[in-house]
Amino acid sequence: MRELDSEEQELLEQLNGGLPTDELIVMVRDLAQVLTKEGLAIRARVAETAADRLEQLSAARAN
């Protein structure tokens, strides 16, 4: 397994330290865009679906 670069290490630390749901949703949507650009449509759709579900769960929890 390869070593993480500094950006990946920082992201991992943020995820391990707790991340507000809104920020996580943005990150997952950004991931979907990257996957789409890479031609990975199915994986991008999975990421989009995950972001949608996070939004639904977050809204339900707020009510």
mmCIF file of the N, C-alpha and C atoms, coordinates in Angstrom:
data_MODEL
# 
_entry.id   MODEL 
# 
loop_
_atom_site.group_PDB 
_atom_site.id 
_atom_site.type_symbol 
_atom_site.label_atom_id 
_atom_site.label_alt_id 
_atom_site.label_comp_id 
_atom_site.label_asym_id 
_atom_site.label_entity_id 
_atom_site.label_seq_id 
_atom_site.pdbx_PDB_ins_code 
_atom_site.Cartn_x 
_atom_site.Cartn_y 
_atom_site.Cartn_z 
_atom_site.occupancy 
_atom_site.B_iso_or_equiv 
_atom_site.pdbx_formal_charge 
_atom_site.auth_seq_id 
_atom_site.auth_comp_id 
_atom_site.auth_asym_id 
_atom_site.auth_atom_id 
_atom_site.pdbx_PDB_model_num 
ATOM 1   N N  . MET A 1 1  ? 0.848   -1.176 0.000   1.00 0.00 ? 1  MET A N  1 
ATOM 2   C CA . MET A 1 1  ? 0.000   0.000  0.000   1.00 0.00 ? 1  MET A CA 1 
ATOM 3   C C  . MET A 1 1  ? 0.894   1.240  0.000   1.00 0.00 ? 1  MET A C  1 
ATOM 4   N N  . ARG A 1 2  ? 0.530   2.232  -0.787  1.00 0.00 ? 2  ARG A N  1 
ATOM 5   C CA . ARG A 1 2  ? 1.368   3.425  -0.903  1.00 0.00 ? 2  ARG A CA 1 
ATOM 6   C C  . ARG A 1 2  ? 1.159   4.378  0.276   1.00 0.00 ? 2  ARG A C  1 
ATOM 7   N N  . GLU A 1 3  ? 2.112   5.246  0.474   1.00 0.00 ? 3  GLU A N  1 
ATOM 8   C CA . GLU A 1 3  ? 2.011   6.274  1.514   1.00 0.00 ? 3  GLU A CA 1 
ATOM 9   C C  . GLU A 1 3  ? 1.036   7.362  1.057   1.00 0.00 ? 3  GLU A C  1 
ATOM 10  N N  . LEU A 1 4  ? 0.303   7.934  2.001   1.00 0.00 ? 4  LEU A N  1 
ATOM 11  C CA . LEU A 1 4  ? -0.595  9.036  1.682   1.00 0.00 ? 4  LEU A CA 1 
ATOM 12  C C  . LEU A 1 4  ? 0.209   10.306 1.481   1.00 0.00 ? 4  LEU A C  1 
ATOM 13  N N  . ASP A 1 5  ? -0.204  11.124 0.499   1.00 0.00 ? 5  ASP A N  1 
ATOM 14  C CA . ASP A 1 5  ? 0.455   12.417 0.357   1.00 0.00 ? 5  ASP A CA 1 
ATOM 15  C C  . ASP A 1 5  ? -0.123  13.364 1.412   1.00 0.00 ? 5  ASP A C  1 
ATOM 16  N N  . SER A 1 6  ? 0.401   14.562 1.494   1.00 0.00 ? 6  SER A N  1 
ATOM 17  C CA . SER A 1 6  ? 0.001   15.484 2.569   1.00 0.00 ? 6  SER A CA 1 
ATOM 18  C C  . SER A 1 6  ? -1.479  15.862 2.482   1.00 0.00 ? 6  SER A C  1 
ATOM 19  N N  . GLU A 1 7  ? -1.994  16.050 1.278   1.00 0.00 ? 7  GLU A N  1 
ATOM 20  C CA . GLU A 1 7  ? -3.406  16.402 1.121   1.00 0.00 ? 7  GLU A CA 1 
ATOM 21  C C  . GLU A 1 7  ? -4.309  15.248 1.554   1.00 0.00 ? 7  GLU A C  1 
ATOM 22  N N  . GLU A 1 8  ? -3.950  14.042 1.175   1.00 0.00 ? 8  GLU A N  1 
ATOM 23  C CA . GLU A 1 8  ? -4.727  12.868 1.578   1.00 0.00 ? 8  GLU A CA 1 
ATOM 24  C C  . GLU A 1 8  ? -4.663  12.661 3.087   1.00 0.00 ? 8  GLU A C  1 
ATOM 25  N N  . GLN A 1 9  ? -3.501  12.877 3.668   1.00 0.00 ? 9  GLN A N  1 
ATOM 26  C CA . GLN A 1 9  ? -3.343  12.727 5.111   1.00 0.00 ? 9  GLN A CA 1 
ATOM 27  C C  . GLN A 1 9  ? -4.197  13.745 5.858   1.00 0.00 ? 9  GLN A C  1 
ATOM 28  N N  . GLU A 1 10 ? -4.216  14.983 5.357   1.00 0.00 ? 10 GLU A N  1 
ATOM 29  C CA . GLU A 1 10 ? -5.032  16.027 5.981   1.00 0.00 ? 10 GLU A CA 1 
ATOM 30  C C  . GLU A 1 10 ? -6.516  15.671 5.906   1.00 0.00 ? 10 GLU A C  1 
ATOM 31  N N  . LEU A 1 11 ? -6.955  15.181 4.758   1.00 0.00 ? 11 LEU A N  1 
ATOM 32  C CA . LEU A 1 11 ? -8.349  14.780 4.597   1.00 0.00 ? 11 LEU A CA 1 
ATOM 33  C C  . LEU A 1 11 ? -8.701  13.640 5.547   1.00 0.00 ? 11 LEU A C  1 
ATOM 34  N N  . LEU A 1 12 ? -7.819  12.669 5.663   1.00 0.00 ? 12 LEU A N  1 
ATOM 35  C CA . LEU A 1 12 ? -8.046  11.546 6.571   1.00 0.00 ? 12 LEU A CA 1 
ATOM 36  C C  . LEU A 1 12 ? -8.163  12.022 8.015   1.00 0.00 ? 12 LEU A C  1 
ATOM 37  N N  . GLU A 1 13 ? -7.315  12.955 8.413   1.00 0.00 ? 13 GLU A N  1 
ATOM 38  C CA . GLU A 1 13 ? -7.374  13.497 9.771   1.00 0.00 ? 13 GLU A CA 1 
ATOM 39  C C  . GLU A 1 13 ? -8.689  14.232 10.014  1.00 0.00 ? 13 GLU A C  1 
ATOM 40  N N  . GLN A 1 14 ? -9.163  14.972 9.005   1.00 0.00 ? 14 GLN A N  1 
ATOM 41  C CA . GLN A 1 14 ? -10.445 15.670 9.136   1.00 0.00 ? 14 GLN A CA 1 
ATOM 42  C C  . GLN A 1 14 ? -11.587 14.679 9.310   1.00 0.00 ? 14 GLN A C  1 
ATOM 43  N N  . LEU A 1 15 ? -11.568 13.625 8.517   1.00 0.00 ? 15 LEU A N  1 
ATOM 44  C CA . LEU A 1 15 ? -12.632 12.622 8.604   1.00 0.00 ? 15 LEU A CA 1 
ATOM 45  C C  . LEU A 1 15 ? -12.602 11.898 9.941   1.00 0.00 ? 15 LEU A C  1 
ATOM 46  N N  . ASN A 1 16 ? -11.414 11.604 10.439  1.00 0.00 ? 16 ASN A N  1 
ATOM 47  C CA . ASN A 1 16 ? -11.281 10.925 11.728  1.00 0.00 ? 16 ASN A CA 1 
ATOM 48  C C  . ASN A 1 16 ? -11.658 11.832 12.885  1.00 0.00 ? 16 ASN A C  1 
ATOM 49  N N  . GLY A 1 17 ? -11.506 13.136 12.714  1.00 0.00 ? 17 GLY A N  1 
ATOM 50  C CA . GLY A 1 17 ? -11.769 14.090 13.777  1.00 0.00 ? 17 GLY A CA 1 
ATOM 51  C C  . GLY A 1 17 ? -13.225 14.500 13.880  1.00 0.00 ? 17 GLY A C  1 
ATOM 52  N N  . GLY A 1 18 ? -14.034 14.035 13.004  1.00 0.00 ? 18 GLY A N  1 
ATOM 53  C CA . GLY A 1 18 ? -15.438 14.445 12.986  1.00 0.00 ? 18 GLY A CA 1 
ATOM 54  C C  . GLY A 1 18 ? -15.633 15.554 11.977  1.00 0.00 ? 18 GLY A C  1 
ATOM 55  N N  . LEU A 1 19 ? -16.678 15.446 11.239  1.00 0.00 ? 19 LEU A N  1 
ATOM 56  C CA . LEU A 1 19 ? -16.938 16.375 10.153  1.00 0.00 ? 19 LEU A CA 1 
ATOM 57  C C  . LEU A 1 19 ? -18.424 16.707 10.172  1.00 0.00 ? 19 LEU A C  1 
ATOM 58  N N  . PRO A 1 20 ? -18.763 17.987 10.129  1.00 0.00 ? 20 PRO A N  1 
ATOM 59  C CA . PRO A 1 20 ? -20.183 18.337 10.073  1.00 0.00 ? 20 PRO A CA 1 
ATOM 60  C C  . PRO A 1 20 ? -20.838 17.708 8.835   1.00 0.00 ? 20 PRO A C  1 
ATOM 61  N N  . THR A 1 21 ? -22.064 17.308 8.972   1.00 0.00 ? 21 THR A N  1 
ATOM 62  C CA . THR A 1 21 ? -22.765 16.621 7.888   1.00 0.00 ? 21 THR A CA 1 
ATOM 63  C C  . THR A 1 21 ? -22.804 17.457 6.617   1.00 0.00 ? 21 THR A C  1 
ATOM 64  N N  . ASP A 1 22 ? -23.035 18.751 6.744   1.00 0.00 ? 22 ASP A N  1 
ATOM 65  C CA . ASP A 1 22 ? -23.098 19.609 5.557   1.00 0.00 ? 22 ASP A CA 1 
ATOM 66  C C  . ASP A 1 22 ? -21.789 19.578 4.776   1.00 0.00 ? 22 ASP A C  1 
ATOM 67  N N  . GLU A 1 23 ? -20.672 19.586 5.478   1.00 0.00 ? 23 GLU A N  1 
ATOM 68  C CA . GLU A 1 23 ? -19.370 19.528 4.812   1.00 0.00 ? 23 GLU A CA 1 
ATOM 69  C C  . GLU A 1 23 ? -19.156 18.175 4.151   1.00 0.00 ? 23 GLU A C  1 
ATOM 70  N N  . LEU A 1 24 ? -19.597 17.120 4.809   1.00 0.00 ? 24 LEU A N  1 
ATOM 71  C CA . LEU A 1 24 ? -19.474 15.782 4.236   1.00 0.00 ? 24 LEU A CA 1 
ATOM 72  C C  . LEU A 1 24 ? -20.291 15.675 2.950   1.00 0.00 ? 24 LEU A C  1 
ATOM 73  N N  . ILE A 1 25 ? -21.475 16.235 2.944   1.00 0.00 ? 25 ILE A N  1 
ATOM 74  C CA . ILE A 1 25 ? -22.319 16.210 1.748   1.00 0.00 ? 25 ILE A CA 1 
ATOM 75  C C  . ILE A 1 25 ? -21.617 16.914 0.594   1.00 0.00 ? 25 ILE A C  1 
ATOM 76  N N  . VAL A 1 26 ? -21.024 18.062 0.857   1.00 0.00 ? 26 VAL A N  1 
ATOM 77  C CA . VAL A 1 26 ? -20.293 18.795 -0.184  1.00 0.00 ? 26 VAL A CA 1 
ATOM 78  C C  . VAL A 1 26 ? -19.127 17.961 -0.706  1.00 0.00 ? 26 VAL A C  1 
ATOM 79  N N  . MET A 1 27 ? -18.406 17.323 0.195   1.00 0.00 ? 27 MET A N  1 
ATOM 80  C CA . MET A 1 27 ? -17.266 16.499 -0.215  1.00 0.00 ? 27 MET A CA 1 
ATOM 81  C C  . MET A 1 27 ? -17.710 15.329 -1.092  1.00 0.00 ? 27 MET A C  1 
ATOM 82  N N  . VAL A 1 28 ? -18.813 14.699 -0.735  1.00 0.00 ? 28 VAL A N  1 
ATOM 83  C CA . VAL A 1 28 ? -19.301 13.558 -1.517  1.00 0.00 ? 28 VAL A CA 1 
ATOM 84  C C  . VAL A 1 28 ? -19.784 14.027 -2.889  1.00 0.00 ? 28 VAL A C  1 
ATOM 85  N N  . ARG A 1 29 ? -20.424 15.185 -2.944  1.00 0.00 ? 29 ARG A N  1 
ATOM 86  C CA . ARG A 1 29 ? -20.843 15.729 -4.246  1.00 0.00 ? 29 ARG A CA 1 
ATOM 87  C C  . ARG A 1 29 ? -19.622 16.088 -5.102  1.00 0.00 ? 29 ARG A C  1 
ATOM 88  N N  . ASP A 1 30 ? -18.595 16.643 -4.482  1.00 0.00 ? 30 ASP A N  1 
ATOM 89  C CA . ASP A 1 30 ? -17.354 16.928 -5.213  1.00 0.00 ? 30 ASP A CA 1 
ATOM 90  C C  . ASP A 1 30 ? -16.739 15.640 -5.750  1.00 0.00 ? 30 ASP A C  1 
ATOM 91  N N  . LEU A 1 31 ? -16.762 14.597 -4.943  1.00 0.00 ? 31 LEU A N  1 
ATOM 92  C CA . LEU A 1 31 ? -16.263 13.297 -5.380  1.00 0.00 ? 31 LEU A CA 1 
ATOM 93  C C  . LEU A 1 31 ? -17.042 12.814 -6.596  1.00 0.00 ? 31 LEU A C  1 
ATOM 94  N N  . ALA A 1 32 ? -18.341 12.984 -6.585  1.00 0.00 ? 32 ALA A N  1 
ATOM 95  C CA . ALA A 1 32 ? -19.169 12.569 -7.722  1.00 0.00 ? 32 ALA A CA 1 
ATOM 96  C C  . ALA A 1 32 ? -18.755 13.304 -8.994  1.00 0.00 ? 32 ALA A C  1 
ATOM 97  N N  . GLN A 1 33 ? -18.451 14.592 -8.870  1.00 0.00 ? 33 GLN A N  1 
ATOM 98  C CA . GLN A 1 33 ? -18.008 15.364 -10.037 1.00 0.00 ? 33 GLN A CA 1 
ATOM 99  C C  . GLN A 1 33 ? -16.678 14.846 -10.569 1.00 0.00 ? 33 GLN A C  1 
ATOM 100 N N  . VAL A 1 34 ? -15.759 14.553 -9.674  1.00 0.00 ? 34 VAL A N  1 
ATOM 101 C CA . VAL A 1 34 ? -14.457 14.024 -10.083 1.00 0.00 ? 34 VAL A CA 1 
ATOM 102 C C  . VAL A 1 34 ? -14.635 12.681 -10.784 1.00 0.00 ? 34 VAL A C  1 
ATOM 103 N N  . LEU A 1 35 ? -15.451 11.824 -10.214 1.00 0.00 ? 35 LEU A N  1 
ATOM 104 C CA . LEU A 1 35 ? -15.685 10.509 -10.809 1.00 0.00 ? 35 LEU A CA 1 
ATOM 105 C C  . LEU A 1 35 ? -16.329 10.637 -12.187 1.00 0.00 ? 35 LEU A C  1 
ATOM 106 N N  . THR A 1 36 ? -17.247 11.573 -12.331 1.00 0.00 ? 36 THR A N  1 
ATOM 107 C CA . THR A 1 36 ? -17.883 11.801 -13.630 1.00 0.00 ? 36 THR A CA 1 
ATOM 108 C C  . THR A 1 36 ? -16.846 12.225 -14.663 1.00 0.00 ? 36 THR A C  1 
ATOM 109 N N  . LYS A 1 37 ? -15.967 13.149 -14.284 1.00 0.00 ? 37 LYS A N  1 
ATOM 110 C CA . LYS A 1 37 ? -14.913 13.607 -15.201 1.00 0.00 ? 37 LYS A CA 1 
ATOM 111 C C  . LYS A 1 37 ? -13.970 12.482 -15.589 1.00 0.00 ? 37 LYS A C  1 
ATOM 112 N N  . GLU A 1 38 ? -13.788 11.529 -14.694 1.00 0.00 ? 38 GLU A N  1 
ATOM 113 C CA . GLU A 1 38 ? -12.915 10.381 -14.960 1.00 0.00 ? 38 GLU A CA 1 
ATOM 114 C C  . GLU A 1 38 ? -13.628 9.299  -15.773 1.00 0.00 ? 38 GLU A C  1 
ATOM 115 N N  . GLY A 1 39 ? -14.900 9.526  -16.075 1.00 0.00 ? 39 GLY A N  1 
ATOM 116 C CA . GLY A 1 39 ? -15.656 8.555  -16.853 1.00 0.00 ? 39 GLY A CA 1 
ATOM 117 C C  . GLY A 1 39 ? -16.197 7.399  -16.037 1.00 0.00 ? 39 GLY A C  1 
ATOM 118 N N  . LEU A 1 40 ? -16.248 7.572  -14.741 1.00 0.00 ? 40 LEU A N  1 
ATOM 119 C CA . LEU A 1 40 ? -16.725 6.518  -13.842 1.00 0.00 ? 40 LEU A CA 1 
ATOM 120 C C  . LEU A 1 40 ? -18.167 6.823  -13.428 1.00 0.00 ? 40 LEU A C  1 
ATOM 121 N N  . ALA A 1 41 ? -19.064 6.704  -14.388 1.00 0.00 ? 41 ALA A N  1 
ATOM 122 C CA . ALA A 1 41 ? -20.448 7.140  -14.209 1.00 0.00 ? 41 ALA A CA 1 
ATOM 123 C C  . ALA A 1 41 ? -21.179 6.387  -13.104 1.00 0.00 ? 41 ALA A C  1 
ATOM 124 N N  . ILE A 1 42 ? -20.988 5.095  -13.020 1.00 0.00 ? 42 ILE A N  1 
ATOM 125 C CA . ILE A 1 42 ? -21.709 4.318  -12.003 1.00 0.00 ? 42 ILE A CA 1 
ATOM 126 C C  . ILE A 1 42 ? -21.238 4.718  -10.610 1.00 0.00 ? 42 ILE A C  1 
ATOM 127 N N  . ARG A 1 43 ? -19.938 4.842  -10.434 1.00 0.00 ? 43 ARG A N  1 
ATOM 128 C CA . ARG A 1 43 ? -19.413 5.255  -9.123  1.00 0.00 ? 43 ARG A CA 1 
ATOM 129 C C  . ARG A 1 43 ? -19.855 6.672  -8.786  1.00 0.00 ? 43 ARG A C  1 
ATOM 130 N N  . ALA A 1 44 ? -19.898 7.535  -9.789  1.00 0.00 ? 44 ALA A N  1 
ATOM 131 C CA . ALA A 1 44 ? -20.355 8.908  -9.569  1.00 0.00 ? 44 ALA A CA 1 
ATOM 132 C C  . ALA A 1 44 ? -21.808 8.913  -9.115  1.00 0.00 ? 44 ALA A C  1 
ATOM 133 N N  . ARG A 1 45 ? -22.620 8.078  -9.726  1.00 0.00 ? 45 ARG A N  1 
ATOM 134 C CA . ARG A 1 45 ? -24.036 8.006  -9.349  1.00 0.00 ? 45 ARG A CA 1 
ATOM 135 C C  . ARG A 1 45 ? -24.197 7.485  -7.926  1.00 0.00 ? 45 ARG A C  1 
ATOM 136 N N  . VAL A 1 46 ? -23.365 6.534  -7.540  1.00 0.00 ? 46 VAL A N  1 
ATOM 137 C CA . VAL A 1 46 ? -23.400 6.026  -6.160  1.00 0.00 ? 46 VAL A CA 1 
ATOM 138 C C  . VAL A 1 46 ? -23.072 7.159  -5.184  1.00 0.00 ? 46 VAL A C  1 
ATOM 139 N N  . ALA A 1 47 ? -22.060 7.962  -5.508  1.00 0.00 ? 47 ALA A N  1 
ATOM 140 C CA . ALA A 1 47 ? -21.694 9.087  -4.644  1.00 0.00 ? 47 ALA A CA 1 
ATOM 141 C C  . ALA A 1 47 ? -22.832 10.101 -4.567  1.00 0.00 ? 47 ALA A C  1 
ATOM 142 N N  . GLU A 1 48 ? -23.459 10.399 -5.699  1.00 0.00 ? 48 GLU A N  1 
ATOM 143 C CA . GLU A 1 48 ? -24.585 11.334 -5.703  1.00 0.00 ? 48 GLU A CA 1 
ATOM 144 C C  . GLU A 1 48 ? -25.745 10.806 -4.856  1.00 0.00 ? 48 GLU A C  1 
ATOM 145 N N  . THR A 1 49 ? -26.014 9.527  -4.982  1.00 0.00 ? 49 THR A N  1 
ATOM 146 C CA . THR A 1 49 ? -27.081 8.907  -4.193  1.00 0.00 ? 49 THR A CA 1 
ATOM 147 C C  . THR A 1 49 ? -26.757 8.972  -2.704  1.00 0.00 ? 49 THR A C  1 
ATOM 148 N N  . ALA A 1 50 ? -25.505 8.739  -2.359  1.00 0.00 ? 50 ALA A N  1 
ATOM 149 C CA . ALA A 1 50 ? -25.086 8.822  -0.955  1.00 0.00 ? 50 ALA A CA 1 
ATOM 150 C C  . ALA A 1 50 ? -25.276 10.242 -0.424  1.00 0.00 ? 50 ALA A C  1 
ATOM 151 N N  . ALA A 1 51 ? -24.912 11.238 -1.219  1.00 0.00 ? 51 ALA A N  1 
ATOM 152 C CA . ALA A 1 51 ? -25.087 12.627 -0.794  1.00 0.00 ? 51 ALA A CA 1 
ATOM 153 C C  . ALA A 1 51 ? -26.567 12.953 -0.610  1.00 0.00 ? 51 ALA A C  1 
ATOM 154 N N  . ASP A 1 52 ? -27.393 12.488 -1.541  1.00 0.00 ? 52 ASP A N  1 
ATOM 155 C CA . ASP A 1 52 ? -28.845 12.707 -1.414  1.00 0.00 ? 52 ASP A CA 1 
ATOM 156 C C  . ASP A 1 52 ? -29.379 12.078 -0.129  1.00 0.00 ? 52 ASP A C  1 
ATOM 157 N N  . ARG A 1 53 ? -28.937 10.872 0.144   1.00 0.00 ? 53 ARG A N  1 
ATOM 158 C CA . ARG A 1 53 ? -29.402 10.160 1.350   1.00 0.00 ? 53 ARG A CA 1 
ATOM 159 C C  . ARG A 1 53 ? -28.930 10.873 2.620   1.00 0.00 ? 53 ARG A C  1 
ATOM 160 N N  . LEU A 1 54 ? -27.703 11.360 2.620   1.00 0.00 ? 54 LEU A N  1 
ATOM 161 C CA . LEU A 1 54 ? -27.209 12.120 3.772   1.00 0.00 ? 54 LEU A CA 1 
ATOM 162 C C  . LEU A 1 54 ? -28.064 13.360 4.009   1.00 0.00 ? 54 LEU A C  1 
ATOM 163 N N  . GLU A 1 55 ? -28.441 14.041 2.925   1.00 0.00 ? 55 GLU A N  1 
ATOM 164 C CA . GLU A 1 55 ? -29.299 15.217 3.059   1.00 0.00 ? 55 GLU A CA 1 
ATOM 165 C C  . GLU A 1 55 ? -30.654 14.837 3.653   1.00 0.00 ? 55 GLU A C  1 
ATOM 166 N N  . GLN A 1 56 ? -31.227 13.739 3.180   1.00 0.00 ? 56 GLN A N  1 
ATOM 167 C CA . GLN A 1 56 ? -32.516 13.290 3.705   1.00 0.00 ? 56 GLN A CA 1 
ATOM 168 C C  . GLN A 1 56 ? -32.421 12.959 5.189   1.00 0.00 ? 56 GLN A C  1 
ATOM 169 N N  . LEU A 1 57 ? -31.392 12.231 5.563   1.00 0.00 ? 57 LEU A N  1 
ATOM 170 C CA . LEU A 1 57 ? -31.218 11.857 6.969   1.00 0.00 ? 57 LEU A CA 1 
ATOM 171 C C  . LEU A 1 57 ? -30.980 13.082 7.842   1.00 0.00 ? 57 LEU A C  1 
ATOM 172 N N  . SER A 1 58 ? -30.211 14.017 7.329   1.00 0.00 ? 58 SER A N  1 
ATOM 173 C CA . SER A 1 58 ? -29.925 15.236 8.078   1.00 0.00 ? 58 SER A CA 1 
ATOM 174 C C  . SER A 1 58 ? -31.202 16.050 8.281   1.00 0.00 ? 58 SER A C  1 
ATOM 175 N N  . ALA A 1 59 ? -32.022 16.146 7.244   1.00 0.00 ? 59 ALA A N  1 
ATOM 176 C CA . ALA A 1 59 ? -33.279 16.891 7.342   1.00 0.00 ? 59 ALA A CA 1 
ATOM 177 C C  . ALA A 1 59 ? -34.237 16.209 8.309   1.00 0.00 ? 59 ALA A C  1 
ATOM 178 N N  . ALA A 1 60 ? -34.299 14.892 8.264   1.00 0.00 ? 60 ALA A N  1 
ATOM 179 C CA . ALA A 1 60 ? -35.184 14.153 9.167   1.00 0.00 ? 60 ALA A CA 1 
ATOM 180 C C  . ALA A 1 60 ? -34.752 14.322 10.616  1.00 0.00 ? 60 ALA A C  1 
ATOM 181 N N  . ARG A 1 61 ? -33.445 14.351 10.830  1.00 0.00 ? 61 ARG A N  1 
ATOM 182 C CA . ARG A 1 61 ? -32.925 14.507 12.190  1.00 0.00 ? 61 ARG A CA 1 
ATOM 183 C C  . ARG A 1 61 ? -33.215 15.905 12.715  1.00 0.00 ? 61 ARG A C  1 
ATOM 184 N N  . ALA A 1 62 ? -33.224 16.902 11.823  1.00 0.00 ? 62 ALA A N  1 
ATOM 185 C CA . ALA A 1 62 ? -33.476 18.283 12.228  1.00 0.00 ? 62 ALA A CA 1 
ATOM 186 C C  . ALA A 1 62 ? -34.939 18.502 12.608  1.00 0.00 ? 62 ALA A C  1 
ATOM 187 N N  . ASN A 1 63 ? -35.820 17.679 12.085  1.00 0.00 ? 63 ASN A N  1 
ATOM 188 C CA . ASN A 1 63 ? -37.263 17.839 12.362  1.00 0.00 ? 63 ASN A CA 1 
ATOM 189 C C  . ASN A 1 63 ? -37.672 17.154 13.610  1.00 0.00 ? 63 ASN A C  1 
# 
